[in-house]
């Protein structure tokens, strides 16, 4: 339940950042300890979700710190 609270705290700043933090925390809770695997999940999962929704489904994410860089 605390994982959802963390996501809810970070998502208003930027949904993309919230997805990354959620993926990282979930992977740590599953027991992953290798830094490269954590970094890969933390970066690739949100990026894949973002590009899928933005480019394929043409659904824009709410603007935030990182999404403003993409949307201009």
VEXPA-504671 format. One record per atom (N, C-alpha, C): residue number from 1; residue in one letter; atom name; x negated, y, z negated. Coordinates in steps of 0.05 Angstrom, whole numbers, plus 5000, padded with zeros to 4 digits. Atoms other than C-alpha are relative to their C-alpha. Example, Ala and Ser with C-alpha at 12.3 -4.5 7.8 and 13.67 -1.06 7.14 Angstrom:
% residues 2
k=1, r=A, a=N, X=4982, Y=4976, Z=5000
k=1, r=A, a=CA, X=4754, Y=4910, Z=4844
k=1, r=A, a=C, X=4982, Y=5024, Z=5000
k=2, r=S, a=N, X=5016, Y=4976, Z=5001
k=2, r=S, a=CA, X=4727, Y=4979, Z=4857
k=2, r=S, a=C, X=5015, Y=5022, Z=4986
***
This chain:
% residues 72
k=1, r=X, a=N, X=4984, Y=4976, Z=5000
k=1, r=X, a=CA, X=5000, Y=5000, Z=5000
k=1, r=X, a=C, X=4983, Y=5025, Z=5000
k=2, r=X, a=N, X=5018, Y=4976, Z=5001
k=2, r=X, a=CA, X=4942, Y=5047, Z=4986
k=2, r=X, a=C, X=4989, Y=5006, Z=5027
k=3, r=X, a=N, X=5010, Y=4996, Z=4973
k=3, r=X, a=CA, X=4919, Y=5037, Z=5058
k=3, r=X, a=C, X=5019, Y=5019, Z=5015
k=4, r=X, a=N, X=4981, Y=4982, Z=4987
k=4, r=X, a=CA, X=4983, Y=5070, Z=5082
k=4, r=X, a=C, X=5000, Y=5028, Z=4989
k=5, r=X, a=N, X=5002, Y=4973, Z=5012
k=5, r=X, a=CA, X=4975, Y=5127, Z=5033
k=5, r=X, a=C, X=4976, Y=5014, Z=5011
k=6, r=X, a=N, X=5024, Y=4988, Z=4988
k=6, r=X, a=CA, X=4905, Y=5139, Z=5060
k=6, r=X, a=C, X=5006, Y=5010, Z=5028
k=7, r=X, a=N, X=4993, Y=4993, Z=4973
k=7, r=X, a=CA, X=4932, Y=5139, Z=5131
k=7, r=X, a=C, X=5018, Y=5025, Z=5000
k=8, r=X, a=N, X=4982, Y=4977, Z=5002
k=8, r=X, a=CA, X=4988, Y=5187, Z=5111
k=8, r=X, a=C, X=4986, Y=5025, Z=4992
k=9, r=X, a=N, X=5015, Y=4976, Z=5007
k=9, r=X, a=CA, X=4937, Y=5234, Z=5081
k=9, r=X, a=C, X=4983, Y=5011, Z=5022
k=10, r=X, a=N, X=5018, Y=4992, Z=4979
k=10, r=X, a=CA, X=4891, Y=5235, Z=5141
k=10, r=X, a=C, X=5014, Y=5006, Z=5026
k=11, r=X, a=N, X=4986, Y=4996, Z=4975
k=11, r=X, a=CA, X=4942, Y=5232, Z=5198
k=11, r=X, a=C, X=5009, Y=5029, Z=5005
k=12, r=X, a=N, X=4993, Y=4973, Z=4994
k=12, r=X, a=CA, X=4967, Y=5304, Z=5190
k=12, r=X, a=C, X=4977, Y=5017, Z=5010
k=13, r=X, a=N, X=5023, Y=4986, Z=4989
k=13, r=X, a=CA, X=4896, Y=5328, Z=5203
k=13, r=X, a=C, X=4996, Y=4994, Z=5029
k=14, r=X, a=N, X=5002, Y=5010, Z=4973
k=14, r=X, a=CA, X=4891, Y=5286, Z=5266
k=14, r=X, a=C, X=5009, Y=4971, Z=5001
k=15, r=X, a=N, X=4991, Y=5027, Z=4999
k=15, r=X, a=CA, X=4928, Y=5223, Z=5285
k=15, r=X, a=C, X=4979, Y=4981, Z=5010
k=16, r=X, a=N, X=5022, Y=5017, Z=4990
k=16, r=X, a=CA, X=4868, Y=5196, Z=5323
k=16, r=X, a=C, X=4981, Y=4994, Z=4978
k=17, r=X, a=N, X=5018, Y=5004, Z=5024
k=17, r=X, a=CA, X=4825, Y=5205, Z=5261
k=17, r=X, a=C, X=5013, Y=4982, Z=4980
k=18, r=X, a=N, X=4985, Y=5017, Z=5017
k=18, r=X, a=CA, X=4879, Y=5172, Z=5220
k=18, r=X, a=C, X=4999, Y=4971, Z=5009
k=19, r=X, a=N, X=5002, Y=5027, Z=4989
k=19, r=X, a=CA, X=4879, Y=5111, Z=5266
k=19, r=X, a=C, X=4973, Y=4988, Z=4995
k=20, r=X, a=N, X=5027, Y=5009, Z=5005
k=20, r=X, a=CA, X=4804, Y=5106, Z=5259
k=20, r=X, a=C, X=4995, Y=4992, Z=4971
k=21, r=X, a=N, X=5003, Y=5006, Z=5028
k=21, r=X, a=CA, X=4805, Y=5109, Z=5184
k=21, r=X, a=C, X=5016, Y=4976, Z=4992
k=22, r=X, a=N, X=4983, Y=5023, Z=5005
k=22, r=X, a=CA, X=4862, Y=5059, Z=5181
k=22, r=X, a=C, X=4986, Y=4974, Z=5010
k=23, r=X, a=N, X=5013, Y=5024, Z=4989
k=23, r=X, a=CA, X=4824, Y=5010, Z=5226
k=23, r=X, a=C, X=4975, Y=4993, Z=4984
k=24, r=X, a=N, X=5024, Y=5005, Z=5016
k=24, r=X, a=CA, X=4760, Y=5018, Z=5186
k=24, r=X, a=C, X=5007, Y=4988, Z=4973
k=25, r=X, a=N, X=4993, Y=5010, Z=5027
k=25, r=X, a=CA, X=4794, Y=5008, Z=5118
k=25, r=X, a=C, X=5012, Y=4972, Z=5002
k=26, r=X, a=N, X=4988, Y=5026, Z=4997
k=26, r=X, a=CA, X=4834, Y=4948, Z=5144
k=26, r=X, a=C, X=4978, Y=4979, Z=5005
k=27, r=X, a=N, X=5022, Y=5019, Z=4994
k=27, r=X, a=CA, X=4771, Y=4915, Z=5171
k=27, r=X, a=C, X=4983, Y=4995, Z=4975
k=28, r=X, a=N, X=5015, Y=5004, Z=5025
k=28, r=X, a=CA, X=4735, Y=4926, Z=5104
k=28, r=X, a=C, X=5016, Y=4983, Z=4981
k=29, r=X, a=N, X=4983, Y=5017, Z=5017
k=29, r=X, a=CA, X=4795, Y=4896, Z=5067
k=29, r=X, a=C, X=5000, Y=4971, Z=5009
k=30, r=X, a=N, X=5001, Y=5027, Z=4990
k=30, r=X, a=CA, X=4791, Y=4835, Z=5112
k=30, r=X, a=C, X=4973, Y=4987, Z=4993
k=31, r=X, a=N, X=5025, Y=5012, Z=5009
k=31, r=X, a=CA, X=4720, Y=4825, Z=5087
k=31, r=X, a=C, X=4976, Y=5005, Z=5019
k=32, r=X, a=N, X=5023, Y=4995, Z=4982
k=32, r=X, a=CA, X=4677, Y=4850, Z=5145
k=32, r=X, a=C, X=4980, Y=5019, Z=4987
k=33, r=X, a=N, X=5021, Y=4984, Z=5013
k=33, r=X, a=CA, X=4610, Y=4878, Z=5120
k=33, r=X, a=C, X=4979, Y=5009, Z=5020
k=34, r=X, a=N, X=5021, Y=4992, Z=4981
k=34, r=X, a=CA, X=4568, Y=4885, Z=5183
k=34, r=X, a=C, X=5007, Y=5028, Z=5010
k=35, r=X, a=N, X=4996, Y=4972, Z=4993
k=35, r=X, a=CA, X=4559, Y=4959, Z=5199
k=35, r=X, a=C, X=5008, Y=5003, Z=5029
k=36, r=X, a=N, X=4995, Y=4996, Z=4972
k=36, r=X, a=CA, X=4559, Y=4951, Z=5274
k=36, r=X, a=C, X=5029, Y=4991, Z=5007
k=37, r=X, a=N, X=4973, Y=5009, Z=4995
k=37, r=X, a=CA, X=4625, Y=4912, Z=5273
k=37, r=X, a=C, X=5020, Y=5021, Z=4989
k=38, r=X, a=N, X=4982, Y=4979, Z=5011
k=38, r=X, a=CA, X=4657, Y=4965, Z=5227
k=38, r=X, a=C, X=5001, Y=5024, Z=5018
k=39, r=X, a=N, X=5001, Y=4976, Z=4982
k=39, r=X, a=CA, X=4634, Y=5021, Z=5273
k=39, r=X, a=C, X=5015, Y=4994, Z=5026
k=40, r=X, a=N, X=4986, Y=5007, Z=4975
k=40, r=X, a=CA, X=4659, Y=4984, Z=5334
k=40, r=X, a=C, X=5030, Y=5000, Z=4997
k=41, r=X, a=N, X=4971, Y=5000, Z=5005
k=41, r=X, a=CA, X=4728, Y=4973, Z=5305
k=41, r=X, a=C, X=5010, Y=5028, Z=4995
k=42, r=X, a=N, X=4992, Y=4973, Z=5007
k=42, r=X, a=CA, X=4731, Y=5044, Z=5278
k=42, r=X, a=C, X=5001, Y=5018, Z=5024
k=43, r=X, a=N, X=5001, Y=4983, Z=4976
k=43, r=X, a=CA, X=4715, Y=5074, Z=5346
k=43, r=X, a=C, X=5016, Y=4989, Z=5023
k=44, r=X, a=N, X=4988, Y=5012, Z=4977
k=44, r=X, a=CA, X=4741, Y=5026, Z=5398
k=44, r=X, a=C, X=5031, Y=4997, Z=4997
k=45, r=X, a=N, X=4971, Y=5004, Z=5004
k=45, r=X, a=CA, X=4810, Y=5010, Z=5369
k=45, r=X, a=C, X=5016, Y=5026, Z=5004
k=46, r=X, a=N, X=4985, Y=4975, Z=4996
k=46, r=X, a=CA, X=4834, Y=5083, Z=5363
k=46, r=X, a=C, X=4997, Y=5011, Z=5028
k=47, r=X, a=N, X=5004, Y=4990, Z=4972
k=47, r=X, a=CA, X=4803, Y=5101, Z=5430
k=47, r=X, a=C, X=5017, Y=4984, Z=5020
k=48, r=X, a=N, X=4983, Y=5016, Z=4982
k=48, r=X, a=CA, X=4838, Y=5043, Z=5465
k=48, r=X, a=C, X=5029, Y=5007, Z=4997
k=49, r=X, a=N, X=4972, Y=4993, Z=5005
k=49, r=X, a=CA, X=4905, Y=5060, Z=5432
k=49, r=X, a=C, X=5006, Y=5028, Z=5012
k=50, r=X, a=N, X=4997, Y=4973, Z=4989
k=50, r=X, a=CA, X=4896, Y=5134, Z=5450
k=50, r=X, a=C, X=5001, Y=5000, Z=5030
k=51, r=X, a=N, X=5001, Y=5000, Z=4971
k=51, r=X, a=CA, X=4877, Y=5121, Z=5522
k=51, r=X, a=C, X=5024, Y=4985, Z=5012
k=52, r=X, a=N, X=4977, Y=5015, Z=4990
k=52, r=X, a=CA, X=4932, Y=5070, Z=5531
k=52, r=X, a=C, X=5025, Y=5017, Z=5000
k=53, r=X, a=N, X=4976, Y=4983, Z=5002
k=53, r=X, a=CA, X=4987, Y=5117, Z=5507
k=53, r=X, a=C, X=4997, Y=5025, Z=5017
k=54, r=X, a=N, X=5003, Y=4975, Z=4986
k=54, r=X, a=CA, X=4958, Y=5179, Z=5539
k=54, r=X, a=C, X=4999, Y=4996, Z=5031
k=55, r=X, a=N, X=5004, Y=5004, Z=4971
k=55, r=X, a=CA, X=4937, Y=5152, Z=5608
k=55, r=X, a=C, X=5021, Y=4982, Z=5013
k=56, r=X, a=N, X=4982, Y=5020, Z=4988
k=56, r=X, a=CA, X=4982, Y=5092, Z=5619
k=56, r=X, a=C, X=5029, Y=5007, Z=4996
k=57, r=X, a=N, X=4972, Y=4994, Z=5006
k=57, r=X, a=CA, X=5047, Y=5110, Z=5583
k=57, r=X, a=C, X=5006, Y=5029, Z=5002
k=58, r=X, a=N, X=4997, Y=4971, Z=4998
k=58, r=X, a=CA, X=5036, Y=5185, Z=5590
k=58, r=X, a=C, X=5015, Y=5012, Z=4976
k=59, r=X, a=N, X=4989, Y=4990, Z=5024
k=59, r=X, a=CA, X=5056, Y=5197, Z=5518
k=59, r=X, a=C, X=4978, Y=5015, Z=4985
k=60, r=X, a=N, X=5020, Y=4984, Z=5013
k=60, r=X, a=CA, X=5018, Y=5254, Z=5485
k=60, r=X, a=C, X=5001, Y=4998, Z=4970
k=61, r=X, a=N, X=5002, Y=5001, Z=5029
k=61, r=X, a=CA, X=4994, Y=5249, Z=5414
k=61, r=X, a=C, X=5003, Y=5029, Z=4989
k=62, r=X, a=N, X=4999, Y=4973, Z=5012
k=62, r=X, a=CA, X=5007, Y=5307, Z=5366
k=62, r=X, a=C, X=4972, Y=5012, Z=4999
k=63, r=X, a=N, X=5026, Y=4987, Z=5000
k=63, r=X, a=CA, X=4952, Y=5358, Z=5368
k=63, r=X, a=C, X=4987, Y=5000, Z=4972
k=64, r=X, a=N, X=5016, Y=5000, Z=5025
k=64, r=X, a=CA, X=4897, Y=5356, Z=5316
k=64, r=X, a=C, X=4972, Y=5008, Z=5007
k=65, r=X, a=N, X=5027, Y=4991, Z=4995
k=65, r=X, a=CA, X=4823, Y=5368, Z=5310
k=65, r=X, a=C, X=4987, Y=4986, Z=5024
k=66, r=X, a=N, X=5012, Y=5015, Z=4978
k=66, r=X, a=CA, X=4800, Y=5313, Z=5358
k=66, r=X, a=C, X=5017, Y=5000, Z=5025
k=67, r=X, a=N, X=4983, Y=5000, Z=4976
k=67, r=X, a=CA, X=4860, Y=5312, Z=5404
k=67, r=X, a=C, X=5000, Y=5027, Z=5014
k=68, r=X, a=N, X=5003, Y=4974, Z=4987
k=68, r=X, a=CA, X=4851, Y=5387, Z=5417
k=68, r=X, a=C, X=4977, Y=5000, Z=5019
k=69, r=X, a=N, X=5023, Y=5002, Z=4982
k=69, r=X, a=CA, X=4784, Y=5370, Z=5448
k=69, r=X, a=C, X=5008, Y=4986, Z=5026
k=70, r=X, a=N, X=4992, Y=5014, Z=4976
k=70, r=X, a=CA, X=4817, Y=5322, Z=5497
k=70, r=X, a=C, X=5021, Y=5016, Z=5016
k=71, r=X, a=N, X=4978, Y=4986, Z=4986
k=71, r=X, a=CA, X=4879, Y=5363, Z=5513
k=71, r=X, a=C, X=4992, Y=5029, Z=5009
k=72, r=X, a=N, X=5009, Y=4973, Z=4992
k=72, r=X, a=CA, X=4841, Y=5429, Z=5518
k=72, r=X, a=C, X=5014, Y=5023, Z=4987
***
